Amino acid sequence: MGRNELLAAMKDRMPERRYIHTIGVADTAIELATRFNLDTKKAETAGILHDSCKYADRVWMKEVIKGENMNPLLLEYHHELWHGPVGAYVAQREFHVEDEDLLNAIRYHTTGRANMSDLEKIIYIADMIEPNRQFSGVEELRKAAQELPLDELMSKCITHSIGFLISKGQPVFPDSFQCYNDILQKRRSNI
Ligand SMILES: Nc1ncnc2c1ncn2[C@@H]1O[C@H](COP(=O)(O)OP(=O)(O)O)[C@@H](O)[C@H]1O
């Protein structure tokens, strides 16, 4: 499926505001893929599909998580975390995406994880810094996205996300801590 067809499918599944965010993520993913010499088409597709299940029925998502033997820990955390893994399932089943890296970029776009691929990182980052996002610190992250190497940028983004959740007294999914630790250790071993 091409960009317009995929976007039309997303428009039917989400409110206008989320659809505008989706276009922002796809376009930012293309920019980041260009900057870091990655496949822009894959980045665009992952960006378009990343939130396909953001408004999916919760009972149905729970069934998919159980039925597809996804990480059972997901069910112990906020249901907002379900749309990534279930979105990867939908990308494969409904939109015939077979590329495992692209599916992982959708799967882990909310939490991150240890050993992320470059594509996974840029989708995580694009979701955070696309032009419609507004939060304190986003401008600094956008600037970093123009200047820093990918791992330093990812490190800043995951640190910001975890810090934000902690500041709000919210639980943090373990994959996010593992992402943080992994990237920190890799950066240290490069010094
Ligand atoms: N790593 C995480 N661990 C636990 N909860 C999280 C994590 N990331 C996000 N959340 C929860 O899920 C909600 C939605 O996250 P996300 O999908 O990134 O937001 P958005 O709606 O801004 O795209 C957050 O407000 C938070 O409550």
PDBQT file of the ligand as one rigid body, heavy atoms in Angstrom, charges set to zero:
ROOT
HETATM    1  N1  LIG A 201       7.212   3.797  29.138  1.00  0.00    +0.000 N 
HETATM    2  C1  LIG A 201       6.015   3.889  29.711  1.00  0.00    +0.000 A 
HETATM    3  N2  LIG A 201       5.723   3.198  30.838  1.00  0.00    +0.000 NA
HETATM    4  C2  LIG A 201       4.520   3.271  31.394  1.00  0.00    +0.000 A 
HETATM    5  N3  LIG A 201       3.514   4.044  30.946  1.00  0.00    +0.000 NA
HETATM    6  C3  LIG A 201       3.741   4.772  29.852  1.00  0.00    +0.000 A 
HETATM    7  C4  LIG A 201       5.000   4.733  29.164  1.00  0.00    +0.000 A 
HETATM    8  N4  LIG A 201       4.939   5.554  28.095  1.00  0.00    +0.000 NA
HETATM    9  C5  LIG A 201       3.699   6.065  28.095  1.00  0.00    +0.000 A 
HETATM   10  N5  LIG A 201       2.975   5.606  29.148  1.00  0.00    +0.000 N 
HETATM   11  C6  LIG A 201       1.561   5.920  29.482  1.00  0.00    +0.000 C 
HETATM   12  O1  LIG A 201       0.797   5.869  28.296  1.00  0.00    +0.000 OA
HETATM   13  C7  LIG A 201       0.242   7.145  28.003  1.00  0.00    +0.000 C 
HETATM   14  C8  LIG A 201       0.239   7.371  26.513  1.00  0.00    +0.000 C 
HETATM   15  O2  LIG A 201       1.544   7.290  26.002  1.00  0.00    +0.000 OA
HETATM   16  P1  LIG A 201       1.866   7.652  24.485  1.00  0.00    +0.000 P 
HETATM   17  O3  LIG A 201       1.154   6.669  23.609  1.00  0.00    +0.000 OA
HETATM   18  O4  LIG A 201       3.336   7.818  24.330  1.00  0.00    +0.000 OA
HETATM   19  O5  LIG A 201       1.214   9.061  24.432  1.00  0.00    +0.000 OA
HETATM   20  P2  LIG A 201       0.573   9.945  23.313  1.00  0.00    +0.000 P 
HETATM   21  O6  LIG A 201      -0.907   9.822  23.514  1.00  0.00    +0.000 OA
HETATM   22  O7  LIG A 201       1.088  11.285  23.707  1.00  0.00    +0.000 OA
HETATM   23  O8  LIG A 201       1.047   9.470  21.967  1.00  0.00    +0.000 OA
HETATM   24  C9  LIG A 201       1.087   8.117  28.826  1.00  0.00    +0.000 C 
HETATM   25  O9  LIG A 201       0.383   9.271  29.173  1.00  0.00    +0.000 OA
HETATM   26  C10 LIG A 201       1.429   7.301  30.055  1.00  0.00    +0.000 C 
HETATM   27  O10 LIG A 201       0.336   7.304  30.954  1.00  0.00    +0.000 OA
ENDROOT
TORSDOF 0
